[in-house]
Amino acid sequence: MIPAEFAYRRATSVEDAIAALADPDAKVIAGGHSLVPMMKLRLARPALLVDIAGLPLGGISDGADEVVIGALTSHADIARATVLSAGPLAAAAECAASVGDAQVRNAGTIGGSVAHGDPASDAPAALLALDARVRVLSAAGQRDVPATEFFKGPFWTALGEQELVTAVVLPKPAGQAGSAYASVEDPASGYPLAGAAALVVVEGGRVVSARIGVTGVSGTPFRATAAEAAAVSGASVGDAAREDIAGQDVFGDSRFDEEYRRHIAAIVIGRAVERAVARAQGGAK
């Protein structure tokens, strides 16, 4: 299908982009792999597209206490980043490597994915598990929104109409930590039927803290708090995961019904935790 008519503006600076967003019918475009399909289906009909692809918002910065991923960093670059894949933030790289196909990973950006708020995308699971913050900028200034507060519902985030996502901030976990992402994908679309990311900290051979983010299952990505508690107590993570999922309004269709997704979600939560613990203990990668 053909999108509805729209105006186009190529932003020359971050300030120029924010000024353009004063138009309430404006939408930001970078890689375009999230917005353009919706425009073709007329599910989105922006009057103005603000192209930020040329702005200096890409790259990964390794700081003492945190890793900052620029909004225009591609999923492929995140997947290849040693600062992520070789350490306790490996879930971020593993999650990026699971996104779509090679074309989508090379053109799609982390900022676009986060701002789009698709409940079936991979990124929210890793952001929730890794205690990420989404950095946004507007004419009023900069603010960091915790991932736990950013995702509100299907295609609904805490991003204001005149705000621009500029980065994703990942704090470096203290102690003996490891993380992992696991998913089962729809072979037709590449989207996860269920995806889970886990971050654990181990002391003396036992898990002392855990964070688990789940995506693809319901309209809002969520923390699997019962499974987190089970990982620490030594109880069955799988049983606790089913308790977490029971409280969710789970997606279902003629191909993959609700019970199947619930079953898959519990499995990927268990896999993510198992691999995160192994990595924290210096085992399997």
ABEGO torsion letter per residue (X at the ends): XBBBBBBBBBBABAAAAAAAAABAABBBBBAGAAAAAAAAAGABBBABBBBAAABBABEBBBBAABBBBBAABBAAAAAABAAAAABAAAAAAAAAAABEBAAAAAABBAAAAAAAGBAABAAAAAAAAAGBBBBBBBAAEBBBBBAAAABAEBGBBABBAABBBABBBBBBBBEBBBBBBBBBBBAAAGBBABBBBBBBBBBGGBBABBBBBBBGABABBBBBAAAAAAAAAGBBAAAAAAAAAAABBBBBBAABBAAAAAAAAAAAAAAAAAAAAAAAAGBBX
